[in-house]
Amino acid sequence: MIAEAQDPLGVSVEDEIRIRPVKAVGSPKAALLLFGVPILLLFAGYAAGQAAALAWGLDSSKEAPGAVGGILAMALGFVGLYLISHRRRGGIGVFIVAEIVHKRARPRDEKPLLSAAGR
């Protein structure tokens, strides 16, 4: 596997290493954003649609204005979440070198690729 990882241990090419994620990919915060925000927007959009129908003098006993408002608000929420996740793609799945499993033998004069201070 090839992945970009922070290297505090000073590994070299062909070293066998174990990596671990720095940031959790499937956190409860992500689940809340994916499910909670659109559901809240659905209810808020429904209430706004019903209020707009009442303000415009439409029959507020009908569910259509609220349903349209809820669906539009939820759709905008999904579009917003997509744009945010697309923009932050580089911040998800960041790894760090956890341990060196097998270090290849290298000559004494050879230096590591990047030191921990280089990052």
C-alpha positions as YAML, in Angstrom:
chain: A
units: angstrom
residues:
- id: 1
  name: MET
  ca: [0.00, 0.00, 0.00]
- id: 2
  name: ILE
  ca: [1.21, 3.49, -0.75]
- id: 3
  name: ALA
  ca: [-0.05, 6.28, 1.50]
- id: 4
  name: GLU
  ca: [1.18, 9.65, 2.66]
- id: 5
  name: ALA
  ca: [2.00, 9.63, 6.36]
- id: 6
  name: GLN
  ca: [3.69, 11.81, 8.95]
- id: 7
  name: ASP
  ca: [7.08, 10.33, 9.84]
- id: 8
  name: PRO
  ca: [8.31, 11.03, 13.38]
- id: 9
  name: LEU
  ca: [10.48, 7.85, 13.41]
- id: 10
  name: GLY
  ca: [12.69, 8.55, 10.39]
- id: 11
  name: VAL
  ca: [11.90, 5.59, 8.12]
- id: 12
  name: SER
  ca: [13.70, 4.81, 4.89]
- id: 13
  name: VAL
  ca: [12.65, 3.42, 1.55]
- id: 14
  name: GLU
  ca: [11.85, -0.31, 1.77]
- id: 15
  name: ASP
  ca: [11.33, -0.24, 5.56]
- id: 16
  name: GLU
  ca: [8.29, -2.23, 6.60]
- id: 17
  name: ILE
  ca: [6.12, -0.05, 8.84]
- id: 18
  name: ARG
  ca: [2.74, 0.08, 10.56]
- id: 19
  name: ILE
  ca: [0.67, 3.22, 10.24]
- id: 20
  name: ARG
  ca: [-2.33, 4.44, 12.20]
- id: 21
  name: PRO
  ca: [-4.84, 7.16, 11.40]
- id: 22
  name: VAL
  ca: [-4.33, 10.52, 13.04]
- id: 23
  name: LYS
  ca: [-7.93, 11.53, 12.47]
- id: 24
  name: ALA
  ca: [-10.86, 9.14, 12.87]
- id: 25
  name: VAL
  ca: [-12.66, 8.67, 9.57]
- id: 26
  name: GLY
  ca: [-15.99, 7.35, 10.88]
- id: 27
  name: SER
  ca: [-16.54, 9.54, 13.91]
- id: 28
  name: PRO
  ca: [-19.91, 10.23, 15.56]
- id: 29
  name: LYS
  ca: [-19.54, 13.85, 14.45]
- id: 30
  name: ALA
  ca: [-19.62, 12.72, 10.82]
- id: 31
  name: ALA
  ca: [-22.77, 10.66, 11.45]
- id: 32
  name: LEU
  ca: [-24.42, 13.63, 13.10]
- id: 33
  name: LEU
  ca: [-23.56, 15.83, 10.13]
- id: 34
  name: LEU
  ca: [-24.73, 13.26, 7.61]
- id: 35
  name: PHE
  ca: [-28.05, 12.43, 9.26]
- id: 36
  name: GLY
  ca: [-28.82, 15.10, 11.85]
- id: 37
  name: VAL
  ca: [-28.32, 18.24, 9.77]
- id: 38
  name: PRO
  ca: [-30.58, 17.17, 6.87]
- id: 39
  name: ILE
  ca: [-33.34, 16.02, 9.24]
- id: 40
  name: LEU
  ca: [-33.20, 19.31, 11.15]
- id: 41
  name: LEU
  ca: [-33.30, 21.19, 7.85]
- id: 42
  name: LEU
  ca: [-36.28, 19.10, 6.75]
- id: 43
  name: PHE
  ca: [-38.27, 20.17, 9.83]
- id: 44
  name: ALA
  ca: [-37.10, 23.78, 9.62]
- id: 45
  name: GLY
  ca: [-37.97, 23.91, 5.91]
- id: 46
  name: TYR
  ca: [-41.39, 22.45, 6.61]
- id: 47
  name: ALA
  ca: [-42.06, 25.10, 9.27]
- id: 48
  name: ALA
  ca: [-40.78, 27.86, 6.97]
- id: 49
  name: GLY
  ca: [-42.95, 26.60, 4.11]
- id: 50
  name: GLN
  ca: [-46.04, 26.56, 6.30]
- id: 51
  name: ALA
  ca: [-45.22, 30.05, 7.65]
- id: 52
  name: ALA
  ca: [-44.68, 31.37, 4.11]
- id: 53
  name: ALA
  ca: [-47.99, 29.88, 3.00]
- id: 54
  name: LEU
  ca: [-49.74, 31.60, 5.90]
- id: 55
  name: ALA
  ca: [-47.99, 34.94, 5.17]
- id: 56
  name: TRP
  ca: [-48.94, 34.79, 1.48]
- id: 57
  name: GLY
  ca: [-52.54, 34.04, 2.33]
- id: 58
  name: LEU
  ca: [-52.49, 30.48, 1.05]
- id: 59
  name: ASP
  ca: [-54.42, 27.68, 2.72]
- id: 60
  name: SER
  ca: [-52.05, 26.63, 5.51]
- id: 61
  name: SER
  ca: [-54.09, 23.48, 6.22]
- id: 62
  name: LYS
  ca: [-52.58, 21.93, 3.10]
- id: 63
  name: GLU
  ca: [-49.25, 20.14, 3.53]
- id: 64
  name: ALA
  ca: [-47.77, 20.99, 0.12]
- id: 65
  name: PRO
  ca: [-46.04, 24.29, 1.03]
- id: 66
  name: GLY
  ca: [-44.40, 22.70, 4.07]
- id: 67
  name: ALA
  ca: [-43.39, 19.59, 2.15]
- id: 68
  name: VAL
  ca: [-41.84, 21.63, -0.65]
- id: 69
  name: GLY
  ca: [-40.02, 23.85, 1.84]
- id: 70
  name: GLY
  ca: [-38.75, 20.82, 3.76]
- id: 71
  name: ILE
  ca: [-37.50, 19.00, 0.68]
- id: 72
  name: LEU
  ca: [-35.78, 22.14, -0.64]
- id: 73
  name: ALA
  ca: [-34.10, 22.84, 2.69]
- id: 74
  name: MET
  ca: [-32.95, 19.22, 3.05]
- id: 75
  name: ALA
  ca: [-31.60, 19.21, -0.52]
- id: 76
  name: LEU
  ca: [-29.67, 22.41, 0.14]
- id: 77
  name: GLY
  ca: [-28.27, 20.80, 3.29]
- id: 78
  name: PHE
  ca: [-27.03, 17.80, 1.31]
- id: 79
  name: VAL
  ca: [-25.46, 20.08, -1.30]
- id: 80
  name: GLY
  ca: [-23.75, 22.08, 1.47]
- id: 81
  name: LEU
  ca: [-22.42, 18.92, 3.13]
- id: 82
  name: TYR
  ca: [-21.14, 17.67, -0.22]
- id: 83
  name: LEU
  ca: [-19.31, 20.94, -0.90]
- id: 84
  name: ILE
  ca: [-17.78, 20.98, 2.59]
- id: 85
  name: SER
  ca: [-16.62, 17.35, 2.36]
- id: 86
  name: HIS
  ca: [-15.24, 17.87, -1.15]
- id: 87
  name: ARG
  ca: [-13.25, 20.89, -0.01]
- id: 88
  name: ARG
  ca: [-11.85, 19.13, 3.10]
- id: 89
  name: ARG
  ca: [-10.92, 15.89, 1.36]
- id: 90
  name: GLY
  ca: [-7.22, 16.31, 2.16]
- id: 91
  name: GLY
  ca: [-7.89, 16.45, 5.90]
- id: 92
  name: ILE
  ca: [-9.58, 13.05, 6.12]
- id: 93
  name: GLY
  ca: [-7.52, 9.90, 6.36]
- id: 94
  name: VAL
  ca: [-4.26, 11.43, 7.61]
- id: 95
  name: PHE
  ca: [-1.82, 8.76, 8.81]
- id: 96
  name: ILE
  ca: [1.25, 8.66, 11.07]
- id: 97
  name: VAL
  ca: [4.01, 6.05, 11.22]
- id: 98
  name: ALA
  ca: [3.27, 4.08, 14.40]
- id: 99
  name: GLU
  ca: [6.16, 1.61, 14.36]
- id: 100
  name: ILE
  ca: [8.91, 0.15, 12.20]
- id: 101
  name: VAL
  ca: [8.26, -3.58, 11.79]
- id: 102
  name: HIS
  ca: [11.38, -4.40, 9.78]
- id: 103
  name: LYS
  ca: [14.16, -1.92, 9.07]
- id: 104
  name: ARG
  ca: [16.24, -2.63, 6.02]
- id: 105
  name: ALA
  ca: [19.99, -2.60, 6.42]
- id: 106
  name: ARG
  ca: [21.50, 0.58, 5.01]
- id: 107
  name: PRO
  ca: [25.03, 1.94, 4.81]
- id: 108
  name: ARG
  ca: [26.13, 4.24, 7.64]
- id: 109
  name: ASP
  ca: [26.50, 7.29, 5.39]
- id: 110
  name: GLU
  ca: [22.92, 7.06, 4.06]
- id: 111
  name: LYS
  ca: [20.45, 9.41, 5.72]
- id: 112
  name: PRO
  ca: [16.70, 8.97, 6.15]
- id: 113
  name: LEU
  ca: [14.48, 10.48, 3.45]
- id: 114
  name: LEU
  ca: [12.87, 13.06, 5.74]
- id: 115
  name: SER
  ca: [13.59, 13.69, 9.36]
- id: 116
  name: ALA
  ca: [10.81, 14.33, 11.87]
- id: 117
  name: ALA
  ca: [11.90, 17.97, 11.98]
- id: 118
  name: GLY
  ca: [11.54, 18.22, 8.19]
- id: 119
  name: ARG
  ca: [7.77, 17.87, 8.34]
...
